[in-house]
Amino acid sequence: MRPIITLTTDFGEGTYVAQMKGVLLAACPDARIVDIAHHVAPQSVAEGASLLLEAATHFPPKTIHVAVIDPGVGTQRALLYAEIGAWRFLAPDNGLLQKCAEKFPLHRIIRLDNKSHWRNPVSATFHGRDILCPVAAYLANGGDPDELGCPVSSMVTMESPKIEVRGERLTGLIERIDHFGNLITNIPSLDFSSFEGDIVKIVLWNGRFSIPFRRTYGQLSAGRIVGLIGSSNWFEIAVVQGNAQKTLRSKLGDGIVVQLPLQIG
């Protein structure tokens, strides 16, 4: 099977992603390159980690996932190769791989310090192109991970926001906002299984709202605000055929409190 390499960045529009693909294809013409996301909020390692977990684990074993959300590029922060679950990852050591490593077994980590697999010269501000992509191509061509550098025992971790549960009251935050403006929280689906058809109360920074909880968007008319469990099993808030981010004037990282209906009997 042809090797699969995915790309996740905060590069948005422009030529940066194309440059990375050019480096990959020049070194490994057989590679199949898949874009996971390139509109991660700039420098948002937390959002990148969330997206990586959401998408990367649906790929075949041995897929190489290259992730570049790297506010510390050019500093002393390390670049890593990691084997997590059935997949291989290349990313800066800044917490970007944390969510995947919390969800799946972390088999090994190698710090990338063998410069023979890098481009020369290396730009101080584009390690994704000049280090991570050449290393990804080396691996895709059958290269030995042991040749990449020195094993390390741990990665940098982010401070993970905790879900606070007090009775029927759940406190979390908006962890991701998708293309449709849906507000995806870090509150998992487990606490919502029995409330379909009920009203849940949410508290955001700009007010309190009572919204219906439904299984899917189409159960309400256009313009209605709805709470539901999305495809990645997190509680989210949406506006049917609209944009919840604009309607509720919310942003990434905003706190949210969800008051579930009381169960009687």
C-alpha positions in Angstrom: 0.0 0.0 0.0 1.2 3.5 -0.8 2.3 5.4 2.3 -0.2 7.9 3.7 1.0 11.2 5.2 -1.5 13.7 6.7 -1.0 17.4 7.4 -2.6 19.4 10.1 -1.5 23.1 10.4 -2.6 26.6 11.3 -1.3 27.9 8.0 -4.6 28.9 6.3 -4.3 30.3 2.8 -1.0 30.9 1.0 1.8 28.7 -0.2 3.0 27.2 3.1 1.0 24.0 2.8 1.9 23.6 -0.9 5.6 24.0 0.0 5.3 21.2 2.5 3.6 18.9 -0.1 6.3 19.7 -2.6 9.0 18.6 -0.2 7.1 15.4 0.6 6.5 14.5 -3.1 10.0 15.3 -4.2 11.4 12.9 -1.6 8.5 10.3 -1.8 6.6 10.5 -5.1 4.4 7.5 -4.1 3.1 9.2 -1.0 -0.7 9.9 -0.6 -1.0 13.2 1.1 -4.2 13.9 3.0 -5.1 17.3 4.5 -6.7 17.1 7.9 -7.1 20.8 8.6 -5.2 24.0 7.8 -7.5 26.6 9.4 -6.7 25.8 13.1 -6.8 29.1 14.9 -3.3 30.7 14.7 -1.0 29.3 17.4 -3.9 27.3 19.1 -2.1 24.2 20.2 -5.2 23.1 22.1 -7.5 23.3 19.1 -4.9 21.5 16.9 -4.6 18.7 19.5 -8.4 18.3 19.5 -8.6 18.2 15.7 -5.7 15.7 15.5 -7.5 13.3 17.9 -10.8 13.7 16.1 -9.4 12.8 12.7 -6.0 11.1 12.9 -7.3 7.9 14.5 -9.6 7.1 11.6 -6.6 6.4 9.3 -5.0 3.0 8.6 -2.2 1.8 10.9 1.3 3.2 10.1 -0.2 6.4 8.7 2.3 9.3 9.3 0.6 12.3 10.8 2.5 15.6 10.5 1.2 18.4 12.7 2.5 21.9 12.7 1.0 24.4 15.1 4.2 25.7 16.4 4.3 29.1 18.2 7.8 28.2 19.5 9.3 27.5 16.1 13.0 28.4 16.1 13.4 28.2 19.9 14.8 25.4 22.0 11.6 23.4 21.9 12.1 19.9 20.6 10.6 18.2 17.5 9.3 14.7 18.1 8.5 11.4 16.4 5.9 9.5 18.4 4.2 6.1 18.0 0.7 6.4 19.5 -1.8 3.7 19.1 -1.4 2.3 15.6 -0.1 5.5 14.0 3.0 7.6 13.7 3.2 11.3 14.5 5.7 14.1 13.8 5.1 17.4 15.7 6.7 20.0 17.9 6.9 19.1 21.6 4.3 21.6 22.8 1.3 19.5 23.8 0.0 19.0 20.3 0.1 15.2 20.7 -1.2 15.1 24.2 -4.9 14.3 23.5 -3.9 11.4 21.2 -1.5 10.1 23.8 -4.1 10.3 26.5 -6.6 8.3 24.4 -4.3 5.6 23.0 -1.1 3.8 24.1 2.1 5.8 23.8 4.7 3.3 22.6 7.8 5.4 22.1 9.0 9.0 21.6 12.1 10.1 19.7 13.6 13.6 19.7 14.5 14.6 16.2 18.2 15.5 16.4 19.8 13.6 13.5 20.2 16.5 11.0 21.1 14.1 8.1 17.4 13.6 7.5 16.6 17.4 7.4 16.8 19.8 4.5 19.9 22.0 4.3 19.7 24.9 5.1 16.9 24.8 7.6 14.8 28.0 7.9 14.5 29.2 11.5 10.8 29.8 11.0 9.6 26.9 8.9 10.5 23.6 10.6 7.4 22.0 9.2 8.8 22.2 5.7 12.5 21.8 6.4 12.5 19.2 9.2 9.2 17.4 9.7 8.3 16.8 6.1 11.8 15.5 5.1 11.6 13.2 8.1 8.1 12.1 7.1 9.3 11.3 3.6 12.2 9.3 5.1 9.8 7.2 7.1 7.4 6.8 4.2 10.3 5.5 2.1 10.9 2.8 4.8 13.4 4.6 6.9 14.2 3.4 10.4 12.8 5.6 13.2 15.8 4.7 15.4 17.9 6.7 13.0 15.9 9.9 13.7 17.5 10.8 17.1 17.5 9.9 20.8 14.6 8.3 22.6 13.0 10.4 25.3 10.6 9.3 28.1 8.0 12.1 28.0 6.4 15.0 26.1 5.5 18.5 27.1 1.9 18.6 28.3 -0.7 21.3 28.3 -2.8 22.1 31.3 -6.0 20.2 30.4 -9.2 22.0 31.3 -11.2 19.9 33.7 -14.9 19.1 33.5 -16.5 20.0 36.7 -19.6 18.0 37.6 -21.9 19.0 40.4 -25.1 17.1 40.3 -26.8 18.0 37.0 -24.5 21.0 36.5 -21.6 20.5 34.1 -18.8 23.1 33.6 -16.5 23.1 30.7 -15.4 25.3 27.8 -15.7 25.7 24.0 -12.8 23.7 22.7 -13.4 24.0 19.0 -15.5 26.0 16.5 -16.1 24.2 13.2 -16.6 25.5 9.7 -20.4 25.8 10.3 -19.9 27.9 13.5 -21.0 25.0 15.8 -19.6 25.4 19.3 -18.0 22.1 20.2 -17.3 21.8 23.9 -15.0 19.5 26.0 -18.0 18.0 27.7 -18.4 14.3 26.7 -21.6 12.6 25.7 -21.9 10.3 28.6 -24.1 12.6 30.7 -26.7 13.3 28.0 -28.0 9.9 26.9 -31.4 10.2 28.7 -32.3 13.8 27.9 -33.3 13.8 24.2 -36.3 16.0 23.7 -35.7 17.9 27.0 -34.6 21.5 27.5 -31.1 22.2 28.8 -29.9 25.5 30.3 -26.6 26.9 29.2 -24.6 29.8 30.7 -22.1 31.5 28.4 -20.1 34.7 29.0 -22.9 36.8 27.6 -26.0 35.3 29.1 -28.2 32.4 30.0 -30.1 30.4 27.4 -32.6 27.6 27.5 -32.2 25.4 24.5 -33.7 22.1 23.3 -31.5 19.0 23.3 -32.0 16.9 20.2 -30.4 14.0 18.4 -29.7 15.9 15.2 -29.9 19.4 13.6 -32.9 18.7 11.3 -35.3 18.1 14.2 -35.8 21.8 14.6 -36.6 24.6 12.2 -34.0 27.0 10.7 -32.7 29.6 13.0 -33.3 27.6 16.2 -30.5 27.1 18.7 -30.0 23.4 19.6 -27.8 21.3 21.9 -26.7 17.9 20.7 -24.0 15.3 20.7 -21.8 15.7 17.6 -20.1 13.0 15.6 -17.0 13.0 17.8 -19.2 12.5 20.9 -18.9 15.9 22.5 -21.7 18.2 23.5 -22.1 21.0 21.0 -24.3 24.0 20.4 -25.5 24.8 16.9 -27.9 27.1 15.1 -30.0 25.2 12.6 -28.9 26.3 9.1 -27.1 29.2 10.9 -23.9 30.0 12.8 -23.9 29.6 16.6 -20.6 31.4 17.0 -22.0 34.6 15.4 -25.5 34.2 17.0 -24.1 33.7 20.5 -21.0 35.9 20.0 -18.8 33.1 21.4 -15.1 32.4 20.9 -12.6 29.6 21.4 -11.9 29.0 25.1 -15.1 30.6 26.4 -16.4 28.8 29.5 -19.8 27.1 29.4 -22.1 25.8 32.2 -24.7 23.2 31.2 -27.6 22.6 33.5 -29.3 19.3 32.7 -32.9 18.6 33.4 -33.6 16.9 36.7 -34.5 13.3 36.4 -37.6 12.4 38.5 -38.3 8.9 39.7 
